[in-house]
């Protein structure tokens, strides 16, 4: 067994993964829509980075096993922390379509940890090539029939994005960081954002802009009409993230909260 394979087997057996949560903020309400769960391998390990971790799992036939462990740990930690809003769970299409994937596993985990399925969003990435859209559509509709919502991640990173969007009909679509970075200085990027937002409004899909890192990007996206934002400017991934409801206790967080919604200002 190769070194990466042995390390992967060890961390899966010992459940040695770390779950981080990054807020997705509804800037209109000044509150979290929810949190995206992100995974990291052991600190100092060659599998610490999520991309390396999942690549190793795919190459060693352990992708589904890793996905299910991540799913369980994310649900468990989300409930234990008592985080508000929705839990966004990243799931790769390859794992969904794995022949060993048994229907109902996610619902059983939600029941086990006492999390309402209506608070869970299954997030699918366009970064993974998908040859069989019909099977993926069936899988996502199955999740929807159980009360879970669907988000399509990384819109704009692949060639099939609009086709996949029309087939999956997700509840949320995330605009890739590429179109967010420097959007205040790039007319073409702003036109792309307007285009996506226009389609979404017509079909009843909500748009989330991810990778917001500066005040200028934040102001521009809000000005374009996008109220759901995610990125370092609003909060970094943390194992135990502070919530906007408790941010008033922290001066730096309070200033950011006031920038999102002035109604939180203290009375004179």
Beta strands, then each sheet from edge to edge (+ up, - down):
strand 1: 18-26
strand 2: 31-40
strand 3: 86-90
strand 4: 120-125
strand 5: 149-155
strand 6: 172-175
strand 7: 206-209
strand 8: 228-230
sheet 1: 1+ 2- 3- 4- 5- 6- 7- 8- 1+
end
